[in-house]
Amino acid sequence: LLPVNRGILTTIYAPVQTGHFTQNELEDVLREAYKDEPFVRIIRFPGLPDIHAITGSNYIDIAVRFDEKNGTLVLFSAIDNLVKGASGQAIQNMNIASGFDEAEGLTQPPLFP
């Protein structure tokens, strides 16, 4: 639990069977996977997602790390659950279904601070 009135931070752990990954390789994989997604931002090392950087926006900020000692991939993300949640998703889906740019009406900057 965090002392915030909106936003969700997640930490996801995934065991990796084999291989060694550099920080740049991991970030490049995410950048390639999300290159066409206007609301996904990959945070470069050493940064981590911050709720304040996405509050009031439809963005998701993602960071990745590889724990060599434990062979674990760790993903971090932050969203504003009041915008990126159902309401932002509804607008984005309506835009796509109606033939509009999917980002229409959703590109306002985050409310920082």
Contact map, one row per residue, 1 for C-alpha under 8 A:
11100000000000000000000000000000000000000000000000000000000000000000000000000000000000000000000000000000000000000
11110000000000000000000000000000000000000000000000000000000000000000000000000000000000000000000000000000000000000
11111000000000000000000000000000000000000000000000000000000000000000000000000000000000000000000000000000000000000
01111110000000000000000000000000000000000000000000000000000000000000000000000000000000000000000000000000000000000
00111110000000000000000000000000000000000000000000000000000000000000000000000000000000000000000000000000000000000
00011111000000000000000000000000000000000000000000000010000000000000000000000001110000000000000000000000000000000
00011111100000000000000000000000000000000000000000100010000000000000000000000111110000000000000000000000000000000
00000111110000000000000000000000000000000000000000100000000000000000000000000111100000000000000000000000000000000
00000011111000000000000000000000000000000000000011100000000000000000000000011110000000000000000000000000000000000
00000001111100000000000000000000000000000000000000000000000000000000000000111100000000000000000000000000000000000
00000000111110000000000000000000000000000000000000000000000000000000000001111000000000000000000000000000000000000
00000000011111000000000000000000000000000000000000000000000000000000000001110000000000000000000000000000000000000
00000000001111100000000000000000000000000000000000000000000000000000000111100000000000000000000000000000000000000
00000000000111110000000000000000000000000000000000000000000000000000000111000000000000000000000000000000000000000
00000000000011111000000000000000000000000000000000000000000000000000001110000000000000000000000000000000000000000
00000000000001111110000000000000000000000000000000000000000000000000001110000000000000000000000000000000000000000
00000000000000111110000000000000000000000000000000000000000000000000001000000000000000000000000000000000000000000
00000000000000011111000000000000000000000000000000000000000000000000001000000000000000000000000000000000000000000
00000000000000011111100000000000000000000000000000000000000000000000000000000000000000000000000000000000000000000
00000000000000000111110000000000000000000000000000000000000000000001000000000000000000000000000000000000000000000
00000000000000000011111011000000000000000000000000000000000000000100000000000000000000000000000000000000000000000
00000000000000000001111111000000000000000000000000000000000000000100000000000000000000000000000000000000000000000
00000000000000000000111111100000000000000000100000000000000000011100000000000000000000000000000000000000000000000
00000000000000000000011111110000000000000000000000000000000000000000000000000000000000000000000000000000000000000
00000000000000000000111111111000000000000000000000000000000000000000000000000000000000000000000000000000000000000
00000000000000000000111111111100000000000000000000000000000000011000000000000000000000000000000000000000000000000
00000000000000000000001111111110000000000101000000000000000000110000000000000000000000000000000000000000000000000
00000000000000000000000111111111000000000000000000000000000000000000000000000000000000000000000000000000000000000
00000000000000000000000011111111100000000000000000000000000000000000000000000000000000000000000000000000000000000
00000000000000000000000001111111110000000100000000000000000000000000000000000000000000000000000000000000000000000
00000000000000000000000000111111111000000100000000000000000000000000000000000000000000000000000000000000000000000
00000000000000000000000000011111111000000000000000000000000000000000000000000000000000000000000000000000000000000
00000000000000000000000000001111111000000000000000000000000000000000000000000000000000000000000000000000000000000
00000000000000000000000000000111111110010000000000000000000000000000000000000000000000000000000000000000000000000
00000000000000000000000000000011111111000000000000000000000000000000000000000000000000000000000000000000000000000
00000000000000000000000000000000011111000000000000000000000000000000000000000000000000000000000000000000000000000
00000000000000000000000000000000011111110000000000000000000000000000000000000000000000000000000000000000000000000
00000000000000000000000000000000001111110000000000000000000000000000000000000000000000000000000000000010000000000
00000000000000000000000000000000000011111000000000000000011100000000000000000000000000000000000000000000000000000
00000000000000000000000000000000010011111100000000000000001111000000000000000000000000000000000000000000000000000
00000000000000000000000000000000000000111110000000000000001111000000000000000000000000000000000000000000000000000
00000000000000000000000000100110000000011111000000000000000011100000000000000000000000000000000000000000000000000
00000000000000000000000000000000000000001111101110000000000011100000000000000000000000000000000000000000000000000
00000000000000000000000000100000000000000111111100000000000000100000000000000000000000000000000000000000000000000
00000000000000000000001000000000000000000011111100000000000000100000000000000000000000000000000000000000000000000
00000000000000000000000000000000000000000001111100000000000000000000000000000000000000000000000000000000000000000
00000000000000000000000000000000000000000011111110000000000000100000000000000000000000000000000000000000000000000
00000000000000000000000000000000000000000011111111000000000001100000000000010000000000000000000000000000000000000
00000000100000000000000000000000000000000010001111101000000011100000000000011100000000000000000000000000000000000
00000000100000000000000000000000000000000000000111111100000010000000000000000100000000000000000000000000000000000
00000011100000000000000000000000000000000000000011111110000000000000000000000111000000000000000000000000000000000
00000000000000000000000000000000000000000000000001111110000000000000000000000000000000000000000000000000000001111
00000000000000000000000000000000000000000000000011111110000000000000000000000000000000000000000000000000000001110
00000000000000000000000000000000000000000000000001111111111110000000000000000111000000000000000000000000000001110
00000110000000000000000000000000000000000000000000111111100000000000000000000011000000000000000000000000000001110
00000000000000000000000000000000000000000000000000000111110000000000000000000001011000000000000000000000000011100
00000000000000000000000000000000000000000000000000000111111000000000000000000001001100000000000000000000011111100
00000000000000000000000000000000000000100000000000000101111100000000000000000011001100010000000000000000011000000
00000000000000000000000000000000000000111000000000000100111110000000000000000011000100000000000000000000000000000
00000000000000000000000000000000000000111000000000000100011111000000000000001111000100000000000000000000000000000
00000000000000000000000000000000000000011110000011000100001111100000000000001110000000000000000000000000000000000
00000000000000000000000000000000000000011110000110000000000111110000000000111100000000000000000000000000000000000
00000000000000000000000000100000000000000111101110000000000011111000000000111000000000000000000000000000000000000
00000000000000000000001001100000000000000000000000000000000001111100000011110000000000000000000000000000000000000
00000000000000000000001001000000000000000000000000000000000000111110000011100000000000000000000000000000000000000
00000000000000000000111000000000000000000000000000000000000000011111001111000000000000000000000000000000000000000
00000000000000000000000000000000000000000000000000000000000000001111111111000000000000000000000000000000000000000
00000000000000000001000000000000000000000000000000000000000000000111111100000000000000000000000000000000000000000
00000000000000000000000000000000000000000000000000000000000000000011111100000000000000000000000000000000000000000
00000000000000000000000000000000000000000000000000000000000000000011111100000000000000000000000000000000000000000
00000000000000111100000000000000000000000000000000000000000000000111111110000000000000000000000000000000000000000
00000000000011110000000000000000000000000000000000000000000000000111111111000000000000000000000000000000000000000
00000000000011110000000000000000000000000000000000000000000000011110001111100000000000000000000000000000000000000
00000000001111000000000000000000000000000000000000000000000000011110000111110000000000000000000000000000000000000
00000000011110000000000000000000000000000000000000000000000001111000000011111000000000000000000000000000000000000
00000000111100000000000000000000000000000000000110000000000001110000000001111100000000000000000000000000000000000
00000000111000000000000000000000000000000000000010000000000111100000000000111110000000000000000000000000000000000
00000011110000000000000000000000000000000000000011100100000111000000000000011111000000000000000000000000000000000
00000011100000000000000000000000000000000000000000100110011110000000000000001111100100000000000000000000000000000
00000111000000000000000000000000000000000000000000100111111100000000000000000111111110000000000000000000000000000
00000111000000000000000000000000000000000000000000000000000000000000000000000011111111000000000000000000000000000
00000110000000000000000000000000000000000000000000000001000000000000000000000001111111110000000000000000000000000
00000000000000000000000000000000000000000000000000000001110000000000000000000001111111111000000000000000000000000
00000000000000000000000000000000000000000000000000000000111100000000000000000011111111111000000000000000000000000
00000000000000000000000000000000000000000000000000000000000000000000000000000001111111111000000000000000000000000
00000000000000000000000000000000000000000000000000000000000000000000000000000000111111111100000000000000000000000
00000000000000000000000000000000000000000000000000000000000000000000000000000000011111111110000000000000000000000
00000000000000000000000000000000000000000000000000000000010000000000000000000000011111111111000000000000010000000
00000000000000000000000000000000000000000000000000000000000000000000000000000000001111111111100000000000000000000
00000000000000000000000000000000000000000000000000000000000000000000000000000000000001111111110000000000000000000
00000000000000000000000000000000000000000000000000000000000000000000000000000000000000111111111000000000110000000
00000000000000000000000000000000000000000000000000000000000000000000000000000000000000011111111100000111010000000
00000000000000000000000000000000000000000000000000000000000000000000000000000000000000001111111110000100000000000
00000000000000000000000000000000000000000000000000000000000000000000000000000000000000000111111111000000000000000
00000000000000000000000000000000000000000000000000000000000000000000000000000000000000000011111111111111000000000
00000000000000000000000000000000000000000000000000000000000000000000000000000000000000000001111111111100000000000
00000000000000000000000000000000000000000000000000000000000000000000000000000000000000000000111111110000000000000
00000000000000000000000000000000000000000000000000000000000000000000000000000000000000000000011111110000000000000
00000000000000000000000000000000000000000000000000000000000000000000000000000000000000000000001111111000000000000
00000000000000000000000000000000000000000000000000000000000000000000000000000000000000000000001111111101000000000
00000000000000000000000000000000000000000000000000000000000000000000000000000000000000000000001100111111000000000
00000000000000000000000000000000000000000000000000000000000000000000000000000000000000000001101100011111000000000
00000000000000000000000000000000000001000000000000000000000000000000000000000000000000000001001000001111111000000
00000000000000000000000000000000000000000000000000000000000000000000000000000000000000000001001000011111111000000
00000000000000000000000000000000000000000000000000000000000000000000000000000000000000000010000000000011111100000
00000000000000000000000000000000000000000000000000000000110000000000000000000000000000010011000000000011111100000
00000000000000000000000000000000000000000000000000000000110000000000000000000000000000000000000000000011111110000
00000000000000000000000000000000000000000000000000000000100000000000000000000000000000000000000000000000111111000
00000000000000000000000000000000000000000000000000000001100000000000000000000000000000000000000000000000001111100
00000000000000000000000000000000000000000000000000011111100000000000000000000000000000000000000000000000000111110
00000000000000000000000000000000000000000000000000011111100000000000000000000000000000000000000000000000000011111
00000000000000000000000000000000000000000000000000011110000000000000000000000000000000000000000000000000000001111
00000000000000000000000000000000000000000000000000010000000000000000000000000000000000000000000000000000000000111
